[in-house]
Structure formats: C-alpha cells, structure tokens
Amino acid sequence: MAVQTKRSTIYLETDLHRAIRVKSAHTNRSMSEIVNDAIRIALLEDEEDLRAFEEHSNEPLMTYEELLGRLKADGKI
C-alpha cells in the first residue's frame, strides 16, 4: 500500500536546502524522504520527552537552591 502524501510549501534556509540536496544525491533518497524522516524523528523525541515528564509528574519538586545544596552536601560540586 502506498503512503499518501500531501504537498506543502516550506521555506528552508539556503544552507539547509543545499545540505539536504547534497545528502539526497549521495544517498539516492528524495529530499522529501529526508525531510519526512527528520520530522518523524523530532516528533518521536517529543513523545519520549512527554512520556518522561508524565512518569516523573508525581515526584516532589525541588528548587534550584535546594538542588545546589544537595549537590554540595553530597560533595558533587
């Protein structure tokens, strides 16, 4: 089954466009494939971050000053 695509106009910085175009030529992949993969990776990273925040949401909060005090007490700084 073919993946459905949607045409979209985006504006890339000149250097990014050049880098993607060169990578496309060297890897025999389309620029669209490279951009789609990069976006997919970024979204997966966001999902992982959100999951980590959710897992730690019930942990007690600590101020920056408390953290520094704890690190000093443990001899880490």
N, C-alpha and C positions, 0 to 999 in steps of 0.2 A: 504494500500500500504506500503510495507516495505521500510525502509530508506536504501539507497545504502551506502555502506561503502567502504573505501579504506584502505588497510593495509599499515602501516607505522612503521618504526623503530625509536623510540626515546630513548634517554638515560636520565634516571631520577637519581637525587641524591638519594643515598641509603635511607636516612631518608624520603624523599618524597615518594619513592616507598613503603616503609613499611607503611607509613600513609595511602596511597591510598588503599593498600591491606587490611589493618585493617578496613578502612571505608567500603570497598566493602563487606567484610564479615559481618559487623554489619548491613548494610543497604540492603543486598541482591540485590545489584546492581553490575554490572560488572565494572572492572577498566576502561574499555573503556567508559562506560556511564559517570563515574565520571570525567574523563579527558575531554571528549567532552563537558560536561556541564560547566566545569571550563573555557575552551577556549571560549565557546559561551558567557559566562558572561563577560569575559575580552574584547571580541570584541564589545559587546554591550556598555560597558563602554567607549571604544574608540570612538564609534559612537556618544555617548552622548557628549563627550568632543569636538569632531569636530563640532557638531551642535552648542554647546555653543560658541565656537570660532567664527563660522560663524555669529551667532546672534550679537556678540559684535565687529565684524570686522570694523564697521564704527564709533565706539566710539573713541574719541581723546585719543592719547597715553599720558601717564604721566610717568615722570622719577621717579626713586626710591626716589630721593631727594625731588621732588615735593610731592610725597605721604607722606613722613615723615613730611614735612612742613604742609600739610593739616591736618594730624592726630594730630600734636602738636597744631595747631590753633583751632581744634575742642575739645581739651582737652582729647583726647583719649589715648595719651601717654605723 
